[in-house]
Amino acid sequence: MKQFAACLLALALLCPISARTVRAETAEAAAPVAITAPSAVLMEKTTGKILYERDAHTKYEPASVTKVMTLLLVMEAVDSGSLSWDDTVTASAYACSMGGSQIWLKENEQMSVHDMVKAVTVASANDCAVALAEHLAGSEAAFVERMNQRAKELGMNDTTFKNCTGLPAEGHLTCAYDIALMSRELILNHPSIREFTTIWMDTLRDGAFQLANTNKLIFYYEGATGLKTGFTDSALYCLSATAERDGMELIAAVMHAPTSNDRFESAKALLSYGFATYALTPVYPEGPIPPVAVELGQADTVQPVAARECSVLLEKSKSGAVTTRMTLADSVEAPVEQGQILGRLEVLVDGEPVDSIDLVASEAVERLSLFGIFKQFLSGMFLQG
């Protein structure tokens, strides 16, 4: 009897352990990618779809990954024409006092916007980041106000910037998801930033100052396109890594990794998982888009075109049938404005709607004058006769 009771007790003790072991193994098997960073996001650029996340909204200090927003505001100014690559930026005493990663600007030293952006992107130069901020907004504080406003516009709800460099400051916080958002905005709408983010080694000051990219993935990861590293003692190791293969660009945001190697290996694992698992498929109408008749117009028809490009992100193992469904107006009355909506192209995967694209007028069509309407009327009467 005592032996039987001992067996029952042993079984009772073993079963929970076995169950816990099974659950742990199942959870590990279900995890799509193994990373050591405590917080991370993998996002596809074109669609903005999240492919993987771990504690994506936990707030951490971003260190120099902050400069993604600094670069975004600079690129927006350049692309809008309010700032030129050849503009001269003069370094203030304050900019030169930043410390940390820098190119050791001297007070009143002058450098082009182009070279300062190179220094910020490749070498994470704090002095150049502040010099650019002062040039654009008059002061770093005013520039930081713009950074926080832009963050709100992008939906970066867990972000508060206190400076443009990422140097330690109380309350200077963001999260992996927000880093992915601002990184996507930068590479999607300002692709010329890649001129700088893909540099491995370069020089400044007529070759006298050497630059080496802090993002080691540029050197050894296939398809790497950027983007920005960060480290402080409190932030630990952070990274926004971007890479492109087969027309698909991915963003891996990694925060608070314990070592530099953990940061790069976690980003590499995320990117490799994304490229192995997903494919981006461009979508086009299944046939020619017919013209739409224009009533009382100086042209009889107007040609609809898609308002934007469309691509569908699909899992390679579950690649479904992508089809389209078109709806067009039978006719439209002049005047017709260029870009006026004439219909809609619905995108479906396995019969389920996943996107919808406006079909718009490719050009304007003016309305006929009274004389033109009368002439058209007479022409119609003559043809009928």
Number of C-alpha atoms within 10 A of each C-alpha: 6 7 8 9 10 11 12 12 11 11 11 11 11 11 11 11 11 11 11 11 12 12 12 12 11 11 10 12 11 9 10 13 15 13 20 18 23 15 23 31 26 29 26 25 22 19 13 17 12 15 21 17 18 16 15 21 19 16 21 21 30 34 28 27 28 27 25 26 24 24 22 21 20 21 22 15 14 15 15 10 10 10 16 16 15 11 13 17 22 21 22 19 15 14 25 21 16 19 13 14 18 18 21 16 22 15 14 13 13 16 19 16 23 15 19 23 24 23 26 28 29 25 23 29 25 28 29 32 27 27 26 30 27 21 20 18 14 12 16 23 16 14 22 21 17 18 22 18 14 16 21 14 10 13 13 21 14 18 23 21 24 21 24 25 31 23 23 19 12 9 13 19 21 24 27 29 30 22 29 30 19 21 27 23 17 22 22 15 13 16 11 13 21 15 12 21 22 20 19 16 13 16 14 15 9 7 9 8 10 13 19 15 23 17 27 16 23 21 14 9 14 13 17 23 24 29 30 25 30 28 24 17 8 12 21 19 27 33 30 30 28 30 23 18 12 9 10 18 23 28 31 30 34 37 34 29 23 15 15 18 13 18 26 24 17 25 29 21 15 29 28 16 17 24 20 12 15 18 21 20 15 12 15 16 14 10 8 8 15 12 18 19 18 21 17 20 22 17 15 14 17 23 16 24 23 20 17 9 10 17 16 18 19 16 16 13 10 9 14 13 10 19 17 18 13 17 12 18 12 11 15 16 13 19 16 21 14 14 17 16 19 22 20 20 21 18 23 19 16 11 12 12 14 13 14 15 17 21 23 22 24 18 15 18 21 16 18 18 12 10 9 14 15 12 13 14 12 12 12 11 10 9 8 7 6
